[in-house]
Amino acid sequence: MVSAAGGTGSLRDFLRLLAAAPLAAATGQESGRPLFSFAVLADIQFADKDGAGARAYRQSLEKLRAVRALLAGEKLKFVIQLGDFIDEGGANFDRIAPLYRRLPAPRYHVLGNHDFFAGREAVLKRFRLRRPYYEFRAGRWQFVVLDGMHVSVKGGWSESSPNHQAGRRLLAELKRQGAVNANDWNGAAGGQQRAWLEGQLRRAAQRHERSVIFCHFPVLPESCRPDHLLWDYRQVLEVLDSAPSAVAYLNGHDHRGGYAERNGVHFLTLAGLVEHSVERALRVVDVHHDRLVVRQAGAKEGQILSAR
């Protein structure tokens, strides 16, 4: 079953809950202190250039300073950004990266389509990533980071590489089918990574852990504008549907944001910082044994995402 409040407008409803709705209040048993908390944001997309439409590229630098100030009052296990850290160019990376490293918690990266300003190995080195998809754990919670450009035509691969060639074939097939997400600024996880994800979630279930998945790209049409979907979103959803440990999937890419639930898994698309205020884009997630509470930084209440 999939539920969403208003399709692509669902994030607005979700944010209203965060702000004031009684349903968002944690009361009774739910008022206990979290095991730990983390902060998440997406599409910082800094660049030293004039804005385009709602995208205020230069302002992302000052917005990230505001993020740092807001998070100073939070006790965080980690901070994670969900991709499109920059809009383009290594010089822009060099300006925004030191500020991100000063955020008051250990920091993680997800790679987005705009982040491949150079060859893949060079990009991984600049982001200080040993590999583009990985997992880490805190307490009895597992966190899985996916590379949505693993199979792509703009993911930093050489044109002769198998991943680039597979991306060309997949994109051509999607265009032949008239798929709305047949855009070269999207990509796919690919079969190898999906098998890895399935194995990670299976081992989490065996350890009696719960799992949160991070990716730049959305996989649930009801949680985003469908033209932003991961190319192989259906196959990723099949993995999540069969994974009892999965609780939530958090992504960026669609700057408008969105939210929906499918088979007990919560799919949240974060609003892009490059287009929105810090208050709208930044979220703190309180992790409990049986639920996540998503709230604004500094708030005492938030939207409860129950674990299945």
C-alpha positions in Angstrom: 0.0 0.0 0.0 1.2 3.5 -0.8 -0.1 6.6 0.9 0.7 10.2 0.2 -0.9 13.4 1.2 -1.4 15.3 -2.0 1.2 13.8 -4.4 4.1 16.1 -5.1 2.5 18.6 -2.7 2.8 16.1 0.1 5.9 17.8 1.6 3.9 20.9 2.3 1.5 18.8 4.4 4.4 17.0 6.0 5.9 20.4 7.0 2.6 21.6 8.4 2.7 18.6 10.7 6.2 19.4 11.7 5.2 22.9 12.6 2.0 22.6 14.6 -0.3 19.6 14.0 -1.3 17.6 17.1 -0.6 14.4 15.3 3.1 15.4 15.3 3.4 15.7 19.0 5.3 13.0 20.8 3.3 12.1 24.0 3.1 9.3 26.5 5.4 6.5 25.7 6.5 8.4 22.6 7.9 11.2 24.7 11.0 9.2 25.8 14.4 10.6 24.9 15.9 9.3 21.6 18.7 6.9 21.4 20.5 9.5 19.3 19.8 12.1 16.6 21.3 13.0 13.2 20.9 15.9 10.8 20.1 15.7 7.1 20.0 18.1 4.2 20.1 17.9 0.4 21.0 19.8 -2.7 23.3 22.4 -1.2 24.4 22.9 -4.8 26.9 25.8 -4.1 28.4 27.6 -7.0 30.0 31.0 -7.4 27.6 32.1 -10.1 24.4 34.0 -10.7 21.2 32.3 -9.7 18.8 30.5 -12.1 15.1 30.7 -11.3 14.7 29.8 -7.6 18.3 28.4 -7.4 20.4 30.9 -5.5 23.8 29.2 -5.9 25.9 31.7 -4.0 23.6 31.9 -1.1 24.2 28.2 -0.2 27.5 29.3 1.4 25.7 31.6 3.9 22.9 29.0 4.3 25.4 26.4 5.3 26.8 28.8 7.9 23.2 29.1 9.3 23.0 25.3 9.3 26.1 25.2 11.5 24.6 27.8 13.9 21.3 25.9 14.2 23.0 22.5 14.7 25.3 23.9 17.5 22.3 23.5 19.8 21.8 19.8 18.9 23.5 16.7 20.2 24.1 14.8 17.0 25.5 11.4 16.2 26.2 12.5 12.6 25.3 14.9 9.7 24.6 13.7 6.2 24.1 15.6 3.0 22.2 13.8 0.3 24.0 14.8 -2.9 24.5 17.7 -5.3 26.9 19.2 -2.8 28.0 21.6 -5.5 26.5 22.7 -8.9 29.7 22.4 -10.8 33.5 22.6 -10.6 36.2 21.6 -8.3 36.8 25.3 -7.2 33.3 25.5 -5.8 33.9 22.2 -4.0 37.0 23.7 -2.4 35.1 26.6 -1.1 32.1 24.8 0.4 33.8 21.6 1.7 35.8 23.3 4.6 32.5 24.8 5.9 30.8 21.4 5.8 33.7 19.9 7.7 33.1 22.4 10.5 29.6 21.1 11.2 29.4 19.9 14.8 29.3 16.1 14.3 30.8 13.4 12.1 29.9 14.0 8.5 28.8 11.8 5.6 28.3 12.3 1.9 25.9 11.0 -0.7 26.9 11.6 -4.3 24.5 13.4 -6.6 24.5 13.9 -10.4 26.1 17.4 -10.1 28.9 16.2 -7.9 30.9 14.5 -10.8 32.9 17.6 -11.7 35.8 15.3 -12.7 36.6 11.6 -13.2 35.0 9.3 -10.6 38.3 8.4 -8.8 39.2 12.1 -8.5 35.7 12.9 -7.1 35.8 10.1 -4.6 39.2 11.4 -3.4 38.0 14.9 -3.0 34.9 13.7 -1.0 37.2 11.5 1.1 35.1 8.4 0.2 36.7 5.0 -0.2 33.7 3.8 -2.2 30.6 5.5 -3.5 28.1 3.2 -1.7 28.6 2.0 1.8 27.0 1.3 5.2 27.6 2.3 8.8 25.8 1.6 12.0 24.9 3.3 15.3 23.5 1.3 18.1 21.0 -1.1 16.6 20.3 1.0 13.6 21.9 0.5 10.2 22.4 3.3 7.7 23.0 2.5 4.0 24.3 5.0 1.4 23.5 4.3 -2.3 25.2 5.6 -5.4 22.4 6.5 -7.8 24.9 7.3 -10.6 26.6 3.9 -10.5 25.1 3.1 -13.9 24.9 6.4 -15.8 26.2 8.6 -18.6 27.2 11.5 -16.3 28.6 9.7 -13.3 32.3 10.3 -13.8 32.9 7.1 -15.8 35.0 7.1 -18.9 33.0 6.5 -22.0 34.6 3.1 -22.5 33.8 1.8 -19.0 31.1 -0.9 -18.5 29.1 1.4 -16.2 28.9 4.2 -18.8 28.1 1.7 -21.6 25.4 0.1 -19.5 24.1 3.6 -18.7 23.8 4.5 -22.4 21.9 1.3 -23.2 19.5 1.7 -20.2 18.9 5.4 -21.1 18.2 4.5 -24.7 15.7 1.8 -23.7 13.9 4.1 -21.3 13.6 6.7 -24.0 12.3 4.1 -26.4 9.6 3.2 -23.8 8.7 6.9 -23.3 9.7 6.8 -19.6 9.3 10.1 -17.9 12.6 9.7 -16.0 14.6 9.0 -19.2 16.9 12.0 -18.5 20.7 12.0 -18.6 20.8 13.7 -15.2 19.4 10.6 -13.6 21.1 7.3 -13.2 20.7 3.8 -11.8 21.9 1.8 -8.9 22.5 -1.2 -11.1 22.2 -5.0 -10.4 25.5 -5.3 -8.6 24.6 -2.6 -6.1 21.0 -3.8 -5.7 22.4 -7.2 -4.7 24.7 -5.5 -2.3 21.8 -3.5 -0.8 19.7 -6.7 -0.5 22.5 -8.4 1.4 23.1 -5.5 3.7 19.4 -5.3 4.6 19.2 -9.1 5.1 22.1 -9.0 7.5 20.6 -6.1 9.4 17.4 -8.2 9.9 19.5 -11.1 11.1 21.1 -8.8 13.7 17.6 -7.5 14.7 18.6 -4.0 13.5 16.4 -1.4 11.7 17.6 0.3 8.5 17.5 3.7 7.0 18.6 4.1 3.3 20.1 7.3 1.9 20.3 8.1 -1.8 20.3 11.3 -3.9 17.5 9.9 -6.2 13.9 9.1 -5.2 12.5 5.7 -5.9 8.8 6.1 -5.0 6.8 8.1 -7.6 4.3 9.4 -5.0 7.2 11.1 -3.0 8.5 13.2 -5.9 8.1 14.5 -9.4 8.4 11.2 -11.4 10.9 12.7 -13.9 13.4 12.7 -11.1 13.2 9.0 -10.3 16.1 6.6 -10.3 16.2 4.7 -13.6 15.8 1.3 -11.8 13.5 2.6 -9.1 11.1 -0.4 -9.5 13.8 -2.9 -8.8 15.0 -1.0 -5.8 11.5 -0.8 -4.4 11.3 -4.6 -4.8 14.3 -4.9 -2.6 12.8 -2.6 0.0 9.4 -4.3 -0.1 11.0 -7.6 0.9 13.3 -6.2 3.6 11.8 -6.3 7.1 14.6 -4.1 8.5 13.8 -1.1 6.2 12.1 1.8 8.0 12.9 4.9 5.8 14.4 6.0 2.5 15.7 9.6 2.5 16.7 11.4 -0.7 17.1 14.7 -2.4 17.3 15.6 -6.2 13.7 16.9 -6.5 14.1 20.3 -4.8 10.4 20.6 -4.1 10.5 17.8 -1.7 7.8 15.2 -1.0 6.7 12.4 1.2 4.8 9.1 0.9 4.6 5.7 2.6 4.7 2.3 1.0 4.2 -1.0 2.8 5.4 0.5 6.1 8.5 2.2 4.7 8.6 6.0 4.8 10.0 7.8 1.7 11.0 11.4 2.4 12.4 13.7 -0.3 14.2 16.6 1.3 13.6 20.1 0.0 16.7 21.5 -1.8 18.8 24.0 0.3 19.8 25.8 -2.9 16.1 26.8 -3.5 14.7 27.0 0.0 15.2 28.5 3.4 17.3 26.6 6.0 14.2 26.1 8.1 12.5 24.3 5.3 15.5 22.3 4.1 17.3 21.2 7.2 15.9 18.3 9.3 17.0 16.6 12.5 15.9 13.0 12.9 15.5 11.6 16.4 16.1 7.9 16.4 14.2 5.7 18.9 14.1 2.0 19.2 10.8 1.7 17.2 10.5 4.9 15.3 12.0 8.0 13.8 10.9 11.5 14.7 11.6 14.1 11.9 11.7 17.7 13.1 13.1 21.2 12.5 16.4 22.0 14.3 15.6 23.2 17.8 12.1 22.0 17.8 10.8 19.6 20.5 8.2 17.9 18.4 8.1 16.4 15.0 6.5 13.9 12.6 6.6 10.3 13.9 7.7 7.7 11.4 6.8 4.4 13.0 8.9 1.3 12.2 6.9 -1.7 10.8 
